[in-house]
């Protein structure tokens, strides 16, 4: 009986050793970084995240004060449909763009190991969200 136990544990050890091989645990695979469509979507995500953050920072008037920025629009309020907020409400758009860009890239890297199409769809959905963030933040900044 001890011989069978040793044989099973050696086999189990081989499987564990193969599963935790350092060559399998690379942070990004070479295929991911050589995929042209993935690189196109990655660069577009990084560019749009930077553009959204830069547009928010460039449109802010720091000398004007921290109040008087329109941060919400509620159609059910009638004439006073706009809600005025402070600077933090608009800076959250820049933070959202940066967090969204980093999260998209991280999820895409992890999903590429499972399926390439899933990684592409994550990056494409991130592009859509970044475009919407740019449109909404600019619409609120123009109303200021």
C-alpha positions, -999 to 999 in steps of 0.1 A, spaced: 0 0 0 28 26 6 40 20 -29 6 31 -44 6 61 -21 40 72 -33 31 66 -69 0 88 -66 18 116 -47 45 116 -73 20 119 -100 2 147 -82 35 165 -76 42 164 -113 8 179 -121 13 206 -95 48 213 -108 35 217 -144 6 239 -133 29 263 -115 57 264 -141 71 299 -144 69 298 -182 31 293 -179 28 322 -154 40 351 -176 20 382 -170 13 388 -207 17 362 -233 37 370 -265 6 363 -286 -13 390 -268 13 416 -275 17 405 -311 -20 406 -319 -25 437 -341 -62 441 -334 -57 439 -296 -29 464 -299 -51 488 -319 -79 485 -293 -54 489 -264 -39 520 -279 -74 535 -286 -84 528 -249 -53 544 -236 -57 574 -259 -94 579 -250 -87 576 -213 -60 602 -215 -82 624 -237 -111 623 -213 -89 631 -183 -71 659 -202 -103 675 -214 -118 676 -179 -87 692 -165 -83 717 -193 -119 729 -190 -118 734 -153 -113 770 -141 -95 766 -108 -94 804 -102 -131 807 -104 -138 787 -73 -150 752 -64 -187 759 -68 -210 766 -97 -204 735 -118 -234 717 -133 -231 680 -124 -266 666 -129 -295 670 -152 -329 658 -139 -357 661 -165 -384 657 -138 -375 689 -120 -389 712 -147 -373 746 -151 -346 739 -125 -335 707 -141 -298 714 -136 -281 706 -103 -251 725 -93 -222 707 -76 -186 712 -67 -153 704 -84 -152 668 -71 -182 658 -93 -163 668 -124 -130 654 -113 -147 620 -109 -151 618 -147 -113 619 -150 -109 593 -123 -136 572 -140 -117 573 -173 -84 563 -158 -99 535 -137 -119 522 -167 -88 522 -189 -68 502 -164 -96 478 -156 -102 472 -193 -66 464 -200 -63 441 -169 -95 422 -178 -85 419 -214 -51 404 -205 -68 378 -182 -95 370 -207 -71 365 -236 -58 333 -220 -94 319 -221 -106 333 -255 -94 360 -279 -129 371 -288 -138 378 -252 -108 400 -248 -117 419 -280 -153 424 -268 -140 437 -234 -118 463 -251 -145 473 -275 -170 478 -247 -144 499 -229 -140 521 -259 -178 527 -260 -178 536 -223 -149 560 -227 -166 577 -256 -197 581 -236 -177 595 -207 -161 621 -230 -194 631 -244 -212 634 -210 -183 653 -194 -179 677 -222 -217 683 -223 -216 692 -186 -186 714 -189 -200 734 -218 -231 742 -197 -209 758 -170 
